[in-house]
Amino acid sequence: MLIAVILGFIFAILVPFFSKFVKKAIPFGYSLLPLSLFIFFLQFLGEIKSKGHILFHYQWVPSLGIDLSFRLDGLSLLFALMITGIGALVFIYTTYYLKGHKYLDRFYGYLSMFMASMLGVVLSDNLMSMFIFWELTSISSYFLIGFNNEDPASRKSALTALSITGFGGLVMLSGIILLQAVGGSYSFTELLNSSEIIKNSTTYGWIIALFFVGAFTKSAQFPFHFWLPGAMKAPTPVSTYLHSATMVKAGIYLLARFTPLLGDTFWWNSTLITVGAVTMVFAAIHSVLRVDLKSILAYSTISALGILVFLIGIGSEKALLAAGIFILAHALYKAALFLITGIIDHETGSRDVTKLAGLQQVMMPVAVAGFIAALSSAGVPLLLGFISKEVMYEATLQFGDWAIILTALAVLTKILLLVAGFWAGIKPFTGTLPAEFGKAKLPSPLLWIPPFLLGVLSLGFGTFPSLITESLIQPVFSSISGSDTIIQLKLWHGFNLVLVLSILTLVSGGALYWFLKPSNDLFQKTVRFEAISPQNIIEGGGKLFGSFAGIWTRFFQNGYLRNYVITILAFLTLLMAYRLFGEVNIYIDWNQISAVSHYEIIVVVLMIISILFAISTNSRSVSIVALGVVGFANCLFFLFYSAPDLAMTQFSIDTLTVLLFMLVLVKLPKNKQYSSKGIKMRDALLSLLFGTLIAILTLEVFEEPSSSEVSKYFAENAYILAKGRNVVNIILVDYRGFDTMIETVVLVIAAVGVYSLMKLNLNPSKKDL
Amino acid sequence: MKSLIFKTASTYLLPLLLLFSIFILLRGHYLPGGGFVGGLMAAIAFLIHSFAFGMKETQNIIKINPGYLMPIGLVFAVGAAIAPYFIGAPILKGLWFEEPFRFIGMVGSALFFDIGVYMVVIGATLTIMFSLTDTV
């Protein structure tokens, strides 16, 4: 199982190496990967049906409770099958769609990376590893959306999508951590047992709120929906795969997965119903106001995702069943519609629904697939969409006091989606073929077989629901709802209210399709409201944050070394002064301080003279040399107190510093009086304060009872353990060898840093300054 | 600085200081000294030379780019640190030859570690120095 999940990653790494061979020998060879995975997952159908779920366990970071354990149950199997199945079709489709593209290998690499991450999300039992895969889907989708990396709009959409979904992922991470704190485990299977404890805990509200943000951002729920239409800048196979069938459903998957664990409480249900309802109606209205085929599909996808959230929110058994079926039905028809849009775009070069017409004359098989998909999306009998719609109406009708409102919303959404589906799947094919598309022809079967196959599945499952009832839908239902109810799917439910609603939907949807023609005017009318759209508000917030960060950074990172030093010193002085005078008793034991000898006095006088010299002289070189004298005088002190190693190092460092300063200072212009008196006074005051504080601090150190045990141990064992007599050096190379090693690395980094700063020439014109 | 005395003196100082730096490096285990100080001294030796003859001349003497000393030194230090691992001892354990070598004395992994530090210090200091004077 582990191999099945990470195969995509391995594949993505290997693609560049064998791409030349594959391109020549077997052009569609890449498709074998998802296809074989699809078959691999198919064979679990029987086992899941009888056992419920299977666990696979692989250790990863046991110390943190993070494992690569996988849980295969109805829900994850459905998703795994969709991911690999639609994945296989998309892979095949891409072979022709992007034929001869410069970066085709790269595309397959990203695509298989995405597939593997998506499999990881739906199969992970450990929430931490699920989070990691979750973020990986965001990252790989970033690459896929920005695949046309020379187009600024496409890069911007990719960034928006990454920011929104990445942000949601991080929020979800905090939810996961909270959940672990309450439930005591990262394993979903183990958490299931403590469902009641979690629901009654005080942090329950936080947990579900955080999870909601994660799910809503990923599944493009209002008000985070806007990244999805933007993401349509990606090549059509990507839109098909990520933005209708799989990735956007990850949020739905999350909600469905956690329904048995966190669901069935007031806040869970009412939040999901509200957000889902707002999203589905809002997006459905938007979808009929668009003229670009992909935009229409994007908004209808958002609306469908809203329906799913809405159904999970209702939370009754019927509603969860409806959600389970709709996930499958939607994936089948929406993927088909996207693929068809891709074909139309590929052959005619246009996606404008107001212009497209009559294409059935030249591409009959595509038209058939389009008709089936559109009808399934509309919920016409004999198609899978019909069954999901029926169950959905049953669910809303059973919802107590609010039944009428919820049902009305659902019917409204369905009517609008029907129109959107017809525009995408039927409108381009009917009517007379405009002259400008006269050159369009039927493309290679590689392009039209995948949507055709999806249509066949919609039709087959819809006509004979028994094909999937027991094998697939029953386990899905059990794992979402956690109950054992045996479900039954039928085409004919008898003549009842649900059927009336169905007919109402079809009739009014058909009428609307007849009267409402897609037009640019309608689209233009929505543009006026852009200013108050969530997209603008969030982007504005981002800009505001950016400019705040700019002001903040310019204030502190002002580029003047002297200001940095002042800031650092002033901060340290304040902090230390606060600690010293606030909480520490300053006490100096004069008796402990050894007698002052006369040569020490001489050295101190020397130091003071050179300091005065350094600050009063007008020549830079003189002041540097004077500072060097201070350093050498310091060395003498080290020698007085028998620390030859320190003295030696200090001596070398001081020599080096003076010499280096000289190298640079010689080239500077003559020193002038740059600073005003006030600034000089400020600097002097700060240095005096800082120096005094350091002196007090040093004296205070004596007050701490110093432990001589460590030094005694070092001295005694230097020869025995490390065969050396110079304890200082032994500490450096042996006792603290690791520190030294890291310090050498730091030194190298510093040198490389200086080198690159010096050689870096950001603005060539300023070179001579 | 075009003083003849300084020039003449620095010609002799360079080899002497370099020798001295190696001496400091080798004695580090028993007496004051070690790789860090040794490296600094060697760098000072080159720096003095460059004051007398200019940076170009010093670069000509060194022949190789001093930057290369940094990775080589790192290899020495890290190699000495992980060498014990391959004979089953913990990382950074001191390994020593039984018998002392002539002139050098006892040789062990700590010495190689110190040599690594020595090289890194020379490499880093000279890199900083050369890039500063190249640009300013």
Interface residues (C-beta under 8 A of the other chain):
Chain A: P644 D645 M648 T649 S652 I653 T655 L656 L659 L660 M662 L663 V664 K667 L721 A722 K723 G724 R725 N726 V728 N729 I730 L732 V733 D734 G737 F738 T740 M741 T744 V745 L747 V748 A750 A751 V752 V754 Y755 M758 K759
Chain B: I24 G28 H29 Y30 L31 P32 G33 G34 G35 F36 V37 L40 M41 A43 I44 L47 I48 F51 G67 M70 P71 G73 L74 A77 V78 A81 L92 G94 W96 M106 G108 A110 F113 D114 G116 V117 V120 V121 G123 A124 T125 T127 I128 M129 S131 L132 T133 D134 T135 V136
